Amino acid sequence: MDLEKPPPPRQEPEGCLVVAIRLPVRIVVFVLVIPVRMAWDALVVAGRFLNDTVLRPVGRALLWLGRAVFVWPFVGLWRYVVVPVAKGLAWLGNVLVVVPAVWLYRYVLTPVGHACAWVARGVGAALAWVARGVGAALAWVARGIGAGLAWVARGIGAGLAWLYARVLTPVGHAVMWVLKGLGAVVAAIGIGVFGVVAWLVRYLVVVPALWVYEWILTPVGRAIAWCARGLVWAVSTVVTGIGIALYWIVRVLFVLPALGLYRWVLAPVGRLFAAIGREIWDALGHAWRVAGRISLAVGRFLATLFRWTFVEPVRWVYRTVFTPVGHVVRDMVLRPVAEAARSVGRATRQALTAARESVRQARADFRRMLFGEPKQREAVARREPEGRETRTLGSSTTALTKD
């Protein structure tokens, strides 16, 4: 699916003032921007060259130096000093502390603990037997004392039951009859007094209060509410009039002059400054781009000049002088020296191999002289075919065809 292209931006109509300002502004800005852009491009090229030729190698050298001075010594100290010493201390602690402690626990403390536990179990069994005997005796004595106390308690309980049934019950019934009579008398007196007090409160308090509320307080309250509503209406009318007057005063004295100043003075001046600023900004962008093209052309010219005045002569000298000389030095000096070094290395390796073989043979002879020849294994007859031969029906290696 083809995507529709966005419509081109709308070109706003430009006035004669904008066209008159544009050309001189662009000329002045172009003259001022060219030196700045060329200086900027020169600084960028110098910075890249300095970064590639000085800063990056120096940084790598400082990084290597930092590793050699700070990292590698600590790594070597940790690997070849701290770790072996820690392993040695761990082995020494294991031999001097852990192994004796384990032996002491296993062969001393464990038997002693078992013996103490056996003695404690025997003492506990004896104490339990004694406690059971003492408990049985105390239980027999307690049962006798309990039987005597139960007989005495039964006698006392029978006496108290007779006293409750023959004396306290008739006395309680008589007291309850007297209290019921007194309660009825007091209740009758209270009901009469409450009726009298209620009648007096109704006709001395409630009825006069209702009459005062209905014929005095209600008309007075309505009159006060009507006066309050009239007062509120009057105050609101006065405040509204004052507000409208202040609104028109502020509008005529401040708002309309400020609006006229903004519409007829500040807005045109702002549009003029906006047009000048926009043109200066556009001129700066245009001048910066044109200066970049000019700076690029000047840089290419200087690069071409430097190439034909310095690089090409140096390349020609390297190619026509140093390269043949280097080939001659390589063929006449370096290759013979390298071949001689390789010959010396091969001879040294052969000598070391022969010496190693001699030492191995001498060690084997010495071992044979001390301990004798090693015992040779007896050969065992194998029914399986040796090598990679397979079984066949003509051979005697199977159970069906063997003799």
Sequence and secondary structure as in RCSB ss.txt:
>XXXX:A:sequence
MDLEKPPPPRQEPEGCLVVAIRLPVRIVVFVLVIPVRMAWDALVVAGRFLNDTVLRPVGRALLWLGRAVFVWPFV
GLWRYVVVPVAKGLAWLGNVLVVVPAVWLYRYVLTPVGHACAWVARGVGAALAWVARGVGAALAWVARGIGAGLA
WVARGIGAGLAWLYARVLTPVGHAVMWVLKGLGAVVAAIGIGVFGVVAWLVRYLVVVPALWVYEWILTPVGRAIA
WCARGLVWAVSTVVTGIGIALYWIVRVLFVLPALGLYRWVLAPVGRLFAAIGREIWDALGHAWRVAGRISLAVGR
FLATLFRWTFVEPVRWVYRTVFTPVGHVVRDMVLRPVAEAARSVGRATRQALTAARESVRQARADFRRMLFGEPK
QREAVARREPEGRETRTLGSSTTALTKD
>XXXX:A:secstr
               HHHHHHHHHHHHHHHHHHHHHHHHHHHHHHHHHHHIIIIIHHHHHHHHHHHIIIIIHHHH
HHIIIIIHHHHHHHHHHHIIIIIHHHHHHIIIIIHHHHHHHHHHHHHHHHHHHHHHHHHHHHHHHHHHHHHHHHH
HHHHHHHHHHHHHIIIIIHHHHHHHHHHHHHHHHHHHHHHHHHHHHHHHHHIIIIIHHHHHHIIIIIHHHHHHHH
HHHHHHHHHHHHHHHHHHHHHHHHHIIIIIHHHHHHIIIIIHHHHHHHHHHHHHHHHHHHHHHHHHHHHHHHHHH
HHHHHHIIIIIHHHHHHIIIIIHHHHHHHIIIIIHHHHHHHHHHHHHHHHHHHHHHHHHHHHHHHHHHHHH S  
       SS STT    TTSS STTT  
